[in-house]
Amino acid sequence: MNDMRRTASGRRWLTQLPALVEEFRDRWELRLGVPYHGGSCSWVAPARRADGTAAVLKVTWPHAEARPEGEVLKLWAGRGSVLVFEHDPERYALLLERCEPGRELRTATELPAEERLLLGAGVLRRLWDAGPRTGVEDTGTGADTGTGGDSRVPFVEPLSAVASGWADHAEERVERYDWPAGVDTGLFLLGARLLRELPRAGGRKTVVHGDFNPGNLLTAEREPWLAIDTKPMYGDPAFDPWPLIQQTDDPFGHPDPRRVLARRTALVADATGTDVARLRAWAVARLVDFLLYHLDGHGDLSDTVRMSEQVRVLAELTEL
């Protein structure tokens, strides 16, 4: 969690963290193990409840993206995701079902890539189907305007509002850099346009996972695979599959990435009941957002010719 030390709020939270962990250990009567490593903005450790149940304690730095996690996991009620045993929404603390053996899908390299994609797609479809019957109206305002009943999910933002903000940042980033020769910034502007247009198109809307990469899918006992670490929004489910596809045996690492992308996007679209053209268009939009974010203090401009070529391959496949 070294990134937390870069901001004043992060440093304050880290100072308070030991007391928070102690508070929840005592309140929920837990025996805690050695914390897991790798989290960027949360403290996570294995725990054992008083009745012997294996669990995981997760305490997260308070921020908007994490706010609805507990409510959405409760909505899904274990249908493809981990169960919630305890939840303190004010302190961003969760006591969750522990996945055992807890192996990440991204490490299951003994399985063919397409088999891993189908495993992930099956879980993803279950999450979408467990979403609200009415839920949050996607107004584009960023407000929760749930239409009532038990299906309402507090704090979940419309995908249209979140993606519009990403589009604004993408356009600002395009203007910020002195781009190397060979980088077609028009592709990045295309991604920004798609971020605005895709969420407002017609079709099904549900609660999306938001970060459905193969590192967030773990082997478990209750079900073969369970999703963790949701960053939920309400909107077009075709938004979700791209990280699964991109991070399962990187398609761009193959000699013919267009062929691999064509087959795998079609495979996942069919398995999830998603329109393949929309899935591919979202892939372009999300790849643009990721690549431009990567450059904000994390990447090297000299690498952008290669990265923009990846966007071009996807855009041509999508016939944009």
C-alpha positions in Angstrom: 0.0 0.0 0.0 2.9 2.4 -0.6 0.8 4.4 -3.0 -1.4 5.5 -0.1 1.5 7.5 1.3 1.4 9.9 -1.7 -1.7 11.8 -0.5 -2.5 13.4 2.8 -5.8 11.4 3.1 -3.9 8.2 2.4 -1.3 9.0 5.1 -4.1 9.8 7.6 -5.8 6.5 6.9 -2.6 4.5 7.2 -2.1 6.1 10.6 -5.6 5.1 11.7 -5.4 1.6 10.2 -3.9 -0.3 13.1 -6.7 0.9 15.4 -9.4 0.1 12.8 -8.0 -3.5 12.4 -8.0 -3.9 16.2 -11.6 -2.6 16.4 -13.0 -5.0 13.9 -11.0 -7.9 15.2 -12.6 -7.4 18.6 -16.1 -6.4 17.4 -16.4 -9.4 15.0 -14.5 -11.8 17.4 -11.8 -12.7 14.9 -8.4 -14.4 14.9 -6.3 -12.8 12.2 -3.6 -14.2 10.1 -0.7 -12.6 8.3 -2.1 -9.9 5.9 -2.1 -10.6 2.2 0.3 -8.6 0.0 -0.4 -6.7 -3.2 -3.4 -4.5 -2.4 -3.1 -0.9 -3.5 -5.7 0.8 -1.2 -7.0 -1.8 1.2 -5.7 -4.0 4.1 -6.8 -7.6 3.7 -6.0 -10.6 5.9 -7.3 -14.1 6.5 -9.4 -14.5 9.6 -11.2 -17.1 11.6 -14.6 -16.4 13.2 -15.5 -17.5 16.7 -17.4 -20.4 15.3 -14.4 -21.5 13.3 -15.6 -20.2 9.9 -12.8 -19.2 7.6 -13.1 -15.6 6.5 -11.3 -12.5 5.2 -11.2 -9.1 6.8 -10.9 -6.2 4.3 -10.5 -2.6 5.4 -10.4 -0.1 2.6 -9.3 3.5 2.3 -12.6 5.4 1.9 -13.2 6.5 -1.7 -16.1 6.6 -4.0 -15.1 3.6 -6.1 -15.1 1.3 -3.1 -18.3 2.6 -1.4 -20.8 0.3 -3.0 -18.7 -2.9 -2.8 -20.4 -4.4 0.3 -24.0 -3.6 -0.8 -23.4 -5.1 -4.3 -21.8 -8.3 -2.8 -24.9 -8.6 -0.6 -27.1 -8.1 -3.6 -25.3 -10.9 -5.5 -25.7 -13.1 -2.4 -23.0 -15.5 -3.3 -24.3 -16.1 -6.8 -20.9 -16.0 -8.5 -19.2 -13.8 -5.8 -18.0 -14.1 -2.3 -20.5 -13.9 0.6 -20.6 -11.0 3.0 -20.6 -12.0 6.7 -20.3 -8.5 8.2 -20.3 -5.0 6.8 -19.5 -1.6 8.2 -20.2 0.8 5.3 -19.2 3.9 7.3 -15.7 2.5 7.9 -15.4 0.6 4.6 -14.9 -2.7 6.4 -16.0 -6.1 5.2 -15.8 -9.6 6.6 -16.0 -11.9 3.6 -16.2 -15.5 2.7 -12.7 -16.9 2.3 -12.0 -18.6 -1.1 -10.1 -21.8 -0.6 -7.8 -22.8 -2.1 -8.0 -19.3 -3.5 -6.0 -19.7 -6.7 -6.4 -16.9 -9.2 -7.8 -17.7 -12.7 -4.8 -15.9 -14.2 -2.4 -18.4 -12.8 -4.3 -21.5 -14.1 -2.1 -21.6 -17.2 -2.4 -25.4 -17.4 -5.8 -24.7 -18.8 -6.2 -23.5 -22.5 -6.8 -19.8 -22.7 -10.2 -20.3 -24.2 -11.3 -22.6 -21.4 -10.2 -19.9 -18.9 -12.2 -17.4 -20.8 -15.3 -19.5 -20.7 -14.9 -20.1 -17.0 -14.8 -16.4 -16.4 -17.7 -15.7 -18.8 -19.9 -18.1 -16.9 -19.3 -16.3 -13.6 -19.8 -12.9 -15.2 -23.1 -13.9 -16.6 -24.2 -15.1 -13.2 -23.3 -11.8 -11.6 -25.3 -9.9 -14.3 -28.3 -12.1 -13.7 -28.1 -11.5 -10.0 -28.5 -7.8 -10.5 -31.5 -5.7 -9.6 -34.9 -6.3 -11.2 -35.4 -2.5 -11.4 -32.4 -0.9 -9.7 -30.7 2.3 -10.6 -31.9 4.4 -13.4 -29.0 5.4 -15.7 -29.6 9.1 -15.9 -26.0 10.1 -16.6 -26.1 12.5 -13.6 -24.1 10.3 -11.3 -26.9 10.1 -8.8 -28.6 7.0 -7.4 -32.2 7.1 -8.5 -33.2 3.7 -7.6 -36.8 2.9 -8.5 -37.7 1.3 -5.2 -38.1 -2.2 -3.7 -35.4 -4.5 -2.4 -33.6 -4.4 -5.7 -32.3 -0.9 -5.1 -28.5 -0.7 -4.7 -27.3 2.3 -2.7 -24.4 4.4 -4.0 -23.9 2.6 -7.3 -23.1 5.2 -10.0 -24.4 5.1 -13.5 -21.8 3.8 -15.9 -22.7 6.8 -18.2 -21.6 9.3 -15.6 -18.3 7.5 -14.8 -17.4 6.9 -18.4 -18.2 10.5 -19.3 -15.6 11.6 -16.8 -13.1 9.2 -18.3 -13.8 10.6 -21.7 -13.1 14.2 -20.4 -9.8 13.0 -19.0 -8.9 11.2 -22.2 -9.4 14.3 -24.3 -7.3 16.3 -21.8 -4.5 13.8 -21.9 -4.4 13.9 -25.7 -3.8 17.6 -25.5 -1.2 17.3 -22.7 1.6 15.3 -24.4 4.0 16.0 -27.2 3.2 12.7 -29.0 6.0 10.8 -30.8 5.7 10.4 -34.6 3.5 7.4 -35.5 1.0 7.8 -32.7 -2.5 8.4 -34.1 -4.2 10.5 -31.4 -7.4 10.2 -33.4 -7.7 6.7 -32.0 -7.6 8.1 -28.5 -10.3 10.6 -29.4 -12.3 7.7 -30.8 -12.1 6.0 -27.5 -13.3 9.1 -25.7 -16.3 9.4 -28.0 -17.2 5.7 -27.4 -17.0 6.3 -23.7 -19.7 8.9 -24.0 -21.9 7.1 -26.6 -21.9 3.4 -25.5 -23.4 3.8 -22.0 -26.4 5.7 -23.4 -27.3 3.2 -26.2 -30.3 1.1 -25.7 -30.3 -2.4 -24.4 -30.0 -4.3 -21.1 -28.6 -2.6 -18.0 -27.5 -4.3 -14.8 -24.9 -3.9 -12.0 -21.5 -4.6 -13.6 -18.5 -5.9 -11.8 -16.3 -3.1 -13.0 -12.9 -4.8 -12.7 -13.5 -8.3 -13.9 -9.9 -9.4 -14.6 -8.6 -13.0 -14.1 -6.9 -11.9 -10.9 -10.3 -11.2 -9.3 -11.6 -14.7 -9.9 -10.6 -17.3 -7.3 -11.1 -21.0 -6.8 -13.4 -21.8 -3.9 -15.2 -24.7 -2.2 -18.8 -23.5 -2.3 -18.5 -22.8 -6.0 -15.6 -23.6 -8.4 -14.9 -19.9 -9.0 -15.9 -16.8 -7.1 -15.5 -13.1 -8.0 -13.9 -10.6 -5.6 -13.0 -6.9 -5.5 -15.9 -5.5 -7.4 -15.9 -1.8 -8.4 -19.5 -1.7 -9.4 -21.5 0.6 -11.6 -25.0 0.3 -13.2 -25.1 0.1 -17.0 -24.3 -1.9 -20.1 -23.0 -5.4 -19.2 -20.8 -5.4 -22.4 -18.5 -3.0 -20.4 -17.3 -5.9 -18.2 -15.5 -8.6 -20.4 -12.5 -6.7 -21.8 -10.1 -7.1 -18.8 -10.8 -10.8 -18.7 -10.0 -11.1 -22.4 -7.0 -8.8 -22.3 -5.3 -10.4 -19.3 -6.0 -14.0 -20.1 -3.0 -14.9 -22.3 -2.5 -11.4 -23.8 -4.0 -11.4 -27.3 -1.4 -8.8 -28.4 1.4 -11.2 -27.6 0.4 -13.5 -30.5 1.8 -13.3 -34.0 -1.7 -12.5 -35.4 -3.5 -10.6 -32.6 -6.4 -9.6 -34.8 -7.3 -13.2 -35.4 -7.0 -14.1 -31.7 -9.1 -11.1 -30.7 -11.8 -11.9 -33.2 -12.1 -15.4 -32.0 -11.9 -14.7 -28.2 -14.3 -11.7 -28.3 -16.8 -13.7 -30.2 -16.4 -16.6 -27.8 -17.0 -14.5 -24.7 -19.8 -12.6 -26.3 -21.6 -15.8 -27.1 -21.0 -17.2 -23.6 -22.3 -14.1 -21.9 -25.2 -13.4 -24.3 -23.6 -10.1 -25.3 -23.6 -8.4 -28.6 -20.1 -8.9 -30.0 -19.9 -5.5 -31.7 -20.7 -3.7 -28.5 -18.2 -5.9 -26.6 -15.5 -4.9 -29.1 -16.4 -1.3 -29.0 -16.2 -1.2 -25.2 -12.8 -3.0 -25.6 -11.6 -0.1 -27.7 -12.9 2.5 -25.2 -11.5 0.7 -22.2 -8.1 0.1 -23.8 -7.8 3.8 -24.7 -8.7 4.8 -21.1 -6.2 2.3 -19.7 -3.3 3.3 -22.0 -3.8 7.0 -21.4 -4.0 6.5 -17.6 -0.9 4.3 -17.8 1.0 7.3 -19.2 0.0 9.6 -16.3 3.1 9.1 -14.3 3.2 5.4 -14.8 4.4 4.9 -18.4 6.8 6.0 -21.0 5.8 8.0 -24.1 8.3 6.0 -26.1 6.1 3.0 -25.7 3.0 4.7 -27.1 3.5 3.7 -30.8 3.2 0.1 -29.8 0.2 0.8 -27.5 -1.6 2.9 -30.1 -1.2 0.1 -32.6 -3.1 -2.2 -30.2 -5.9 0.3 -30.2 -5.8 0.4 -34.0 -6.1 -3.4 -34.3 -9.1 -3.4 -32.0 -10.7 -0.5 -33.8 -10.3 -2.1 -37.2 -11.7 -5.4 -35.9 -14.7 -3.5 -34.6 -14.9 -1.6 -38.0 -14.9 1.8 -36.3 
